Amino acid sequence: MAIDLKLRVDNGPMVGFQWLAIGICIVLNMIDGFDVLVMAFTAASVSAEWALNGAQIGMLLSAGLFGMAAGSLFIAPWADRIGRRPLILLCLVVSGTGMLLSALSQSPLQLALLRGLTGLGIGGILASSNVIASEYASKRWRGLAVSLQSTGYALGATLGGLLAVWFLTHWGWRSVFVFGGVATFAVIPLVLLWLPESLDFLLARRPATALQRINRLARRLGQPALSQLPAVVASPAGTRTGLSKLLAPAMRRTTLLIWLLFFLVMFGFYFVMSWTPKLLVSAGLSAQQGITGGVLLSVGGIFGAALIGGLSSRWPLTRVLSLFMLITAGLLVLFVGSGSSVMTALGLGLLIGMFANGCVAGLYALSPVVYDASVRATGVGWGIGIGRVGAILSPIVAGFLLDGGWQPLHLYGVFAVVFVIAAGCLLLLKPSAAQAQPALAEA
C-alpha cells in the first residue's frame, strides 16, 4: 500500500496541495537569493565606511558562502534523521538571528562571523527545501517543479536588490540586514501552517505516529488512506548509510561527478552574482547602473530557471543543462567587451543571469533523482555544500586578481572557461543519472 501511495503520487496528476508545498519551497529559496545579494549590493557602502581593499571585500562576500557550505555539509544531513520540516524551522531561526545581528556589527571581522552564522542556517534550509520540492512533484513535472523552486533565488535577489537601493538611500547599509532578518522570521509561520513533512521521509524513517501523519498527507493529496504501514524491507547486512553510502562503489562515480559539477557551476555563478555590481562601477558605470546590472542578472534568472524546467519536461535534462552551460560561457566572453556601452552591458547581464541561473536550477533538479529517500537530503546537501566551496573561493580569487592588476571585465573571460569544463563533465554523468532513475520510482 505504501509503495502504491508513492507510485500514485509519482504517476498521478499534480494537485493543489503539491503545488502549495512547492510554493513554500520557492519562498524559502528567496531567502538564499536575498542573503547572497545583500552583501553584493552593500559591498560598496561597507567598503567606504571601513576603507576595505579588494581582498577584504572578497572575504566578506565569501563569509556567508562559507557558512552555507558548512550548513549544507553538516546540518542538512540531519534532515534524513529528524525530518525536513523541523530542520527548516530550526535553520530559519539561526539565519534570521544572524541577519539581524549583522546590522549591529562594528568591524569587518564581526560582520564576517555573523555572515557565516547566517549562511549556516541557509545551507540547512536549501538542501531540505530542494528535496521536498522534488519529492512532492510527480515524475512528469519534477524537473519543472524543482526548477521553479530555484526561481526563488532569482526572485529574492531581484526584490532584495530593488529594496536594497531604497534602504541604502534612506537608512544606510545596516537597514538592509534588518529587513532581511525580519523577512526571514516572517517565513516561519508559513512553514508551520503550510509546509508538509516529506512523504518519502515518513515512509523510510517511520517516526512516531508515522501512519497517522502519512494518512493526513494522503487525504490532502486526494489519495486513499493506509490501514497499516508497509512491511519493512530488510537491508542487506553491512548496508551503508549517510555519506558512506554516497561513496559506496555503486554510487561513488555519480556522487563525485555531482560534487564536481556543483563546484564548477557555483564557482562561476557566484563570481557573476557577487562581483558584477562592483565590477561594472569599476569599468566606468555609475553606482546606480552597477546595481541595475546586478538586478538584471536576477531578473534574467527568474526566466532562466523556469525555462530550463520547461525544456527538461520535453528533452533530457543533462542535454538541456549542458547547452545552458555553453551558452553562459559564450555570453561571458561577449561581456568582456561590453564596458564601452551601458545598454550592451545591461542587456548581456540579463541574458547571463538567465542562463547562469538556469545552470544552477538544472543541477538542483538533477541531484535529488540520483539518491533514494534514506540519503536524499544528505546527497543533495553534500552536493550543494561542495558547490559552496567553489562559491567561497570564487569571490576571493576575483579579489586577488583585481588587486594583482587585472582589468575588471577581463575576469569574465576566465570564468567562461569554468562553464565549458562543467559542460564536458556533465556528459560523463549522463549514464549514471539514467541508471538512477528506476531506483527513484521505487523509493
C-alpha positions as CSV (number, residue, x, y, z in Angstrom):
1,M,0.0,0.0,0.0
2,A,2.8,2.5,0.8
3,I,4.5,1.7,-2.4
4,D,1.2,2.2,-4.2
5,L,0.7,5.5,-2.5
6,K,4.1,6.8,-3.5
7,L,3.6,5.5,-7.1
8,R,0.2,7.2,-7.2
9,V,1.9,10.5,-6.3
10,D,4.7,9.9,-8.8
11,N,2.5,9.0,-11.7
12,G,-0.7,10.9,-11.0
13,P,-1.7,14.5,-11.8
14,M,-0.4,17.3,-9.6
15,V,-3.0,18.6,-7.1
16,G,-3.1,22.0,-5.3
17,F,-1.5,20.6,-2.2
18,Q,1.6,19.6,-4.1
19,W,1.9,23.0,-5.8
20,L,1.4,24.7,-2.4
21,A,4.4,22.7,-0.9
22,I,6.5,23.7,-3.9
23,G,5.4,27.3,-3.5
24,I,6.6,27.4,0.1
25,C,9.9,26.0,-1.1
26,I,10.1,28.9,-3.6
27,V,9.7,31.3,-0.7
28,L,12.4,29.5,1.3
29,N,14.8,29.8,-1.6
30,M,14.1,33.5,-1.8
31,I,16.0,33.9,1.4
32,D,19.1,32.5,-0.2
33,G,18.8,34.9,-3.1
34,F,18.4,37.9,-0.8
35,D,21.2,36.8,1.5
36,V,23.8,36.4,-1.2
37,L,22.9,39.7,-2.9
38,V,22.6,41.7,0.3
39,M,26.4,41.6,0.7
40,A,26.9,42.3,-3.0
41,F,24.7,45.3,-3.0
42,T,26.0,46.7,0.3
43,A,29.7,46.0,-0.6
44,A,30.4,49.5,-1.9
45,S,28.9,51.1,1.2
46,V,30.6,48.8,3.7
47,S,33.9,49.2,1.8
48,A,33.6,53.0,2.0
49,E,32.8,53.0,5.7
50,W,35.7,50.7,6.7
51,A,38.1,51.5,3.8
52,L,38.4,47.9,2.6
53,N,40.6,46.6,-0.2
54,G,39.5,44.1,-2.9
55,A,40.7,41.0,-0.9
56,Q,38.8,42.1,2.2
57,I,35.6,42.6,0.2
58,G,36.1,39.2,-1.3
59,M,36.4,37.7,2.2
60,L,33.2,39.4,3.3
61,L,31.4,38.1,0.1
62,S,32.7,34.6,0.8
63,A,31.9,34.5,4.6
64,G,28.2,33.9,4.1
65,L,29.0,31.3,1.5
66,F,31.4,29.5,3.9
67,G,28.5,29.3,6.4
68,M,26.2,27.9,3.7
69,A,28.8,25.3,2.8
70,A,29.1,24.2,6.4
71,G,25.3,24.2,6.8
72,S,24.8,22.1,3.6
73,L,27.5,19.6,4.6
74,F,26.9,19.1,8.3
75,I,23.4,20.4,9.1
76,A,21.4,19.4,6.1
77,P,22.1,15.6,6.6
78,W,20.2,15.8,9.9
79,A,17.0,16.2,7.7
80,D,17.4,12.5,6.9
81,R,17.2,11.8,10.7
82,I,14.8,14.2,12.3
83,G,12.8,15.3,9.2
84,R,12.9,18.0,6.6
85,R,10.4,20.3,8.2
86,P,11.9,20.5,11.8
87,L,15.3,21.2,10.4
88,I,14.0,24.0,8.2
89,L,12.3,25.7,11.2
90,L,15.5,25.5,13.2
91,C,17.6,26.9,10.4
92,L,15.2,29.8,9.8
93,V,15.8,30.9,13.4
94,V,19.5,30.6,13.0
95,S,19.7,32.6,9.7
96,G,17.2,35.2,10.9
97,T,19.2,35.8,14.0
98,G,22.5,36.1,12.1
99,M,21.0,38.6,9.7
100,L,19.6,40.9,12.4
101,L,22.9,40.8,14.4
102,S,24.8,41.6,11.2
103,A,23.2,45.1,11.3
104,L,24.9,45.7,14.6
105,S,28.5,44.7,13.6
106,Q,31.2,47.2,14.3
107,S,34.1,45.7,12.3
108,P,34.7,43.6,9.2
109,L,35.6,40.6,11.4
110,Q,32.3,40.8,13.3
111,L,30.4,41.1,10.1
112,A,32.2,38.2,8.5
113,L,31.5,35.9,11.5
114,L,27.8,36.9,11.5
115,R,27.6,36.4,7.8
116,G,28.9,32.9,8.4
117,L,26.2,32.3,11.1
118,T,23.5,33.4,8.6
119,G,24.9,31.2,5.9
120,L,24.9,28.2,8.3
121,G,21.1,28.3,8.6
122,I,20.5,28.9,4.9
123,G,22.7,26.0,4.0
124,G,20.5,23.7,6.0
125,I,17.3,25.2,4.5
126,L,18.4,24.9,0.9
127,A,19.0,21.2,0.8
128,S,15.8,20.3,2.7
129,S,13.5,22.6,0.7
130,N,15.0,21.4,-2.6
131,V,14.4,17.8,-1.6
132,I,10.8,18.5,-0.5
133,A,10.0,20.2,-3.9
134,S,11.4,17.1,-5.7
135,E,9.6,14.6,-3.5
136,Y,6.1,16.3,-3.8
137,A,6.3,16.7,-7.6
138,S,5.1,13.9,-9.9
139,K,7.7,12.3,-12.2
140,R,6.5,14.2,-15.2
141,W,6.7,17.6,-13.6
142,R,9.6,17.0,-11.2
143,G,12.2,18.9,-13.3
144,L,9.9,21.8,-13.7
145,A,8.9,21.9,-10.0
146,V,12.5,21.9,-8.8
147,S,13.5,24.5,-11.4
148,L,10.5,26.7,-10.3
149,Q,11.7,26.3,-6.7
150,S,15.0,27.6,-7.9
151,T,13.4,30.7,-9.2
152,G,13.0,31.7,-5.6
153,Y,16.7,32.6,-5.6
154,A,16.3,35.0,-8.5
155,L,13.1,36.4,-7.1
156,G,14.7,37.0,-3.7
157,A,17.7,38.6,-5.4
158,T,15.6,40.8,-7.6
159,L,13.3,42.0,-4.9
160,G,16.2,42.3,-2.5
161,G,18.2,44.4,-5.0
162,L,15.3,46.8,-5.5
163,L,14.7,47.1,-1.8
164,A,18.4,47.5,-1.1
165,V,18.6,50.6,-3.3
166,W,15.7,52.1,-1.3
167,F,17.1,51.2,2.1
168,L,20.6,52.3,1.2
169,T,19.4,55.6,0.1
170,H,17.3,56.3,3.2
171,W,18.9,54.5,6.1
172,G,22.2,53.0,5.0
173,W,23.6,49.5,4.6
174,R,22.7,48.3,8.1
175,S,18.9,48.7,7.4
176,V,19.2,46.2,4.6
177,F,20.3,43.5,7.0
178,V,17.5,44.4,9.4
179,F,15.0,43.9,6.7
180,G,16.5,40.6,5.8
181,G,16.2,39.3,9.4
182,V,12.6,40.4,9.8
183,A,11.7,38.8,6.5
184,T,13.4,35.5,7.5
185,F,11.4,35.3,10.7
186,A,8.2,36.2,8.9
187,V,8.6,32.9,6.9
188,I,8.4,30.7,10.0
189,P,4.6,31.0,10.3
190,L,4.2,30.0,6.6
191,V,6.3,26.9,7.2
192,L,4.3,26.0,10.3
193,L,1.0,26.4,8.6
194,W,1.5,25.0,5.1
195,L,4.8,23.1,4.6
196,P,4.3,19.4,4.9
197,E,6.8,16.9,6.1
198,S,8.3,14.7,3.3
199,L,6.2,11.7,2.5
200,D,9.3,9.8,1.5
201,F,10.9,10.6,4.9
202,L,7.9,9.3,6.8
203,L,7.8,6.1,4.7
204,A,11.6,5.5,5.0
205,R,12.3,6.6,8.6
206,R,8.9,5.9,10.3
207,P,9.0,8.3,13.2
208,A,6.3,8.2,16.0
209,T,2.7,8.4,14.7
210,A,4.1,7.9,11.1
211,L,0.9,6.1,10.0
212,Q,-1.4,9.0,11.2
213,R,0.8,11.6,9.6
214,I,1.0,9.7,6.3
215,N,-2.8,9.3,6.2
216,R,-3.2,13.1,6.8
217,L,-0.9,13.7,3.9
218,A,-2.8,11.1,1.8
219,R,-6.1,12.9,2.3
220,R,-4.6,16.2,1.3
221,L,-3.1,14.5,-1.8
222,G,-6.5,13.1,-2.7
223,Q,-5.3,9.5,-2.1
224,P,-6.8,6.7,-0.1
225,A,-5.6,6.2,3.5
226,L,-3.4,3.3,4.5
227,S,-4.7,0.7,7.0
228,Q,-1.1,0.0,8.1
229,L,2.4,0.8,7.3
230,P,4.1,-1.3,4.7
231,A,6.3,-4.2,5.6
232,V,9.9,-3.2,6.2
233,V,12.2,-4.4,3.5
234,A,15.3,-5.7,5.3
235,S,18.5,-4.1,4.3
236,P,21.4,-6.4,3.4
237,A,24.0,-6.9,6.2
238,G,26.6,-4.2,6.1
239,T,24.4,-1.7,4.2
240,R,26.0,1.7,4.4
241,T,24.2,4.9,5.4
242,G,24.8,8.6,5.1
243,L,28.0,9.8,3.5
244,S,29.4,6.3,3.4
245,K,26.5,5.2,1.2
246,L,27.1,8.2,-1.2
247,L,30.7,7.0,-1.6
248,A,29.9,3.3,-1.8
249,P,31.1,1.7,-5.1
250,A,27.7,1.7,-6.7
251,M,27.2,5.5,-6.2
252,R,30.8,6.8,-6.0
253,R,31.2,7.8,-9.6
254,T,27.9,9.7,-9.7
255,T,28.5,11.4,-6.3
256,L,31.9,12.6,-7.3
257,L,30.7,14.0,-10.6
258,I,27.7,15.7,-8.9
259,W,30.2,17.3,-6.5
260,L,32.5,18.4,-9.3
261,L,29.6,19.9,-11.3
262,F,28.3,21.8,-8.3
263,F,31.8,23.1,-7.6
264,L,32.4,24.4,-11.1
265,V,29.0,25.9,-11.7
266,M,28.8,27.7,-8.4
267,F,32.4,28.8,-8.8
268,G,31.4,30.6,-11.9
269,F,27.9,31.6,-10.9
270,Y,28.8,33.3,-7.6
271,F,31.6,35.3,-9.2
272,V,29.0,36.7,-11.6
273,M,26.4,37.4,-9.0
274,S,28.7,38.7,-6.3
275,W,31.1,40.9,-8.2
276,T,29.1,42.2,-11.2
277,P,27.6,45.3,-9.5
278,K,31.1,46.5,-8.2
279,L,32.9,45.5,-11.4
280,L,30.5,47.5,-13.6
281,V,31.2,50.5,-11.5
282,S,35.0,49.9,-11.7
283,A,34.6,49.7,-15.5
284,G,33.1,53.2,-15.6
285,L,29.4,52.8,-15.0
286,S,27.7,54.7,-12.2
287,A,26.8,53.1,-8.8
288,Q,23.1,53.1,-9.8
289,Q,23.9,51.4,-13.1
290,G,26.1,48.8,-11.3
291,I,23.2,47.9,-9.0
292,T,20.8,47.8,-12.0
293,G,23.2,45.3,-13.7
294,G,23.0,43.2,-10.6
295,V,19.3,43.3,-10.5
296,L,19.0,42.4,-14.2
297,L,21.1,39.3,-13.5
298,S,18.5,38.2,-11.0
299,V,15.6,39.2,-13.3
300,G,17.1,37.0,-16.0
301,G,17.4,34.2,-13.5
302,I,13.7,34.1,-12.9
303,F,13.1,33.3,-16.6
304,G,16.2,31.0,-16.8
305,A,15.1,28.7,-14.1
306,A,11.6,28.4,-15.4
307,L,12.9,27.9,-19.0
308,I,15.2,25.0,-18.1
309,G,12.4,23.4,-16.2
310,G,10.1,23.6,-19.1
311,L,12.6,22.3,-21.6
312,S,13.6,19.4,-19.3
313,S,10.0,18.2,-19.4
314,R,10.5,17.6,-23.2
315,W,14.2,16.7,-23.6
316,P,16.8,15.0,-21.3
317,L,17.8,17.4,-18.5
318,T,21.5,16.6,-19.0
319,R,21.4,17.7,-22.6
320,V,19.5,20.9,-21.8
321,L,21.8,21.7,-18.9
322,S,25.0,21.3,-21.0
323,L,23.6,23.6,-23.6
324,F,22.8,26.2,-20.9
325,M,26.4,25.9,-19.7
326,L,27.9,26.5,-23.1
327,I,25.6,29.5,-23.8
328,T,26.6,31.0,-20.5
329,A,30.3,30.7,-21.4
330,G,29.7,32.4,-24.7
331,L,27.8,35.3,-23.1
332,L,30.6,35.8,-20.5
333,V,33.1,36.1,-23.4
334,L,30.9,38.7,-25.1
335,F,30.6,40.6,-21.8
336,V,34.4,41.2,-21.7
337,G,34.0,43.8,-24.5
338,S,30.7,45.4,-23.3
339,G,32.2,48.0,-20.9
340,S,32.0,50.8,-23.5
341,S,28.2,50.5,-23.9
342,V,25.9,50.7,-20.9
343,M,23.0,49.2,-22.8
344,T,25.1,46.3,-24.2
345,A,26.4,45.5,-20.7
346,L,23.0,45.6,-19.1
347,G,21.4,43.5,-21.9
348,L,24.1,40.9,-21.7
349,G,23.7,40.9,-17.9
350,L,20.1,40.0,-18.3
351,L,21.0,37.1,-20.6
352,I,23.9,35.9,-18.4
353,G,21.5,35.9,-15.4
354,M,19.0,33.9,-17.4
355,F,21.4,31.1,-18.4
356,A,23.7,31.1,-15.4
357,N,20.7,30.8,-13.0
358,G,19.3,28.1,-15.3
359,C,22.6,26.1,-14.8
360,V,22.1,26.1,-11.0
361,A,18.4,25.3,-11.3
362,G,19.3,22.4,-13.5
363,L,21.7,21.0,-11.0
364,Y,19.2,21.3,-8.2
365,A,16.7,19.4,-10.4
366,L,19.2,16.7,-11.3
367,S,20.8,16.0,-7.9
368,P,17.7,14.6,-5.9
369,V,16.9,12.0,-8.5
370,V,20.1,10.1,-8.2
371,Y,19.7,9.3,-4.5
372,D,17.0,7.3,-2.6
373,A,14.9,8.8,0.2
374,S,17.1,7.5,3.0
375,V,20.1,9.6,2.0
376,R,18.5,12.2,-0.4
377,A,18.9,15.2,1.9
378,T,22.5,14.1,2.7
379,G,23.3,13.7,-1.0
380,V,21.8,17.0,-2.1
381,G,23.3,18.7,1.0
382,W,26.8,17.5,0.2
383,G,26.4,18.4,-3.5
384,I,25.3,22.0,-2.5
385,G,28.0,22.1,0.2
386,I,30.8,21.2,-2.2
387,G,29.4,23.8,-4.6
388,R,29.5,26.4,-1.9
389,V,33.2,25.7,-1.5
390,G,33.6,26.8,-5.1
391,A,31.4,29.8,-4.3
392,I,33.6,30.7,-1.4
393,L,36.8,30.6,-3.5
394,S,35.3,32.5,-6.4
395,P,35.0,36.0,-4.9
396,I,38.3,35.6,-3.1
397,V,40.1,34.6,-6.4
398,A,38.5,37.5,-8.1
399,G,39.5,39.9,-5.4
400,F,43.2,38.8,-5.6
401,L,43.2,39.0,-9.4
402,L,41.9,42.6,-9.2
403,D,44.5,43.5,-6.6
404,G,47.0,42.0,-9.0
405,G,46.1,44.4,-11.8
406,W,43.6,42.5,-13.8
407,Q,41.0,44.6,-15.7
408,P,37.6,44.1,-14.2
409,L,35.7,42.9,-17.2
410,H,38.6,40.6,-18.3
411,L,37.7,38.3,-15.4
412,Y,34.6,37.2,-17.1
413,G,36.6,35.5,-19.8
414,V,38.4,33.5,-17.2
415,F,35.2,32.3,-15.6
416,A,33.7,31.4,-19.0
417,V,36.2,28.5,-19.2
418,V,34.8,27.1,-16.0
419,F,31.3,26.7,-17.6
420,V,32.9,25.0,-20.6
421,I,34.6,22.5,-18.4
422,A,31.4,21.8,-16.5
423,A,29.5,21.1,-19.7
424,G,32.2,18.4,-20.5
425,C,31.9,16.9,-17.1
426,L,28.1,16.7,-17.4
427,L,28.5,14.3,-20.3
428,L,30.3,11.9,-18.0
429,L,27.3,11.9,-15.6
430,K,24.7,11.0,-18.2
431,P,25.0,7.2,-17.9
432,S,24.9,7.2,-14.1
433,A,22.0,9.6,-13.9
434,A,20.0,7.5,-16.3
435,Q,20.7,4.3,-14.3
436,A,19.5,6.1,-11.1
437,Q,16.1,6.9,-12.4
438,P,14.4,3.5,-11.9
439,A,15.6,3.5,-8.3
440,L,13.8,6.7,-7.6
441,A,10.5,5.3,-8.7
442,E,10.8,2.5,-6.1
443,A,12.0,4.8,-3.3
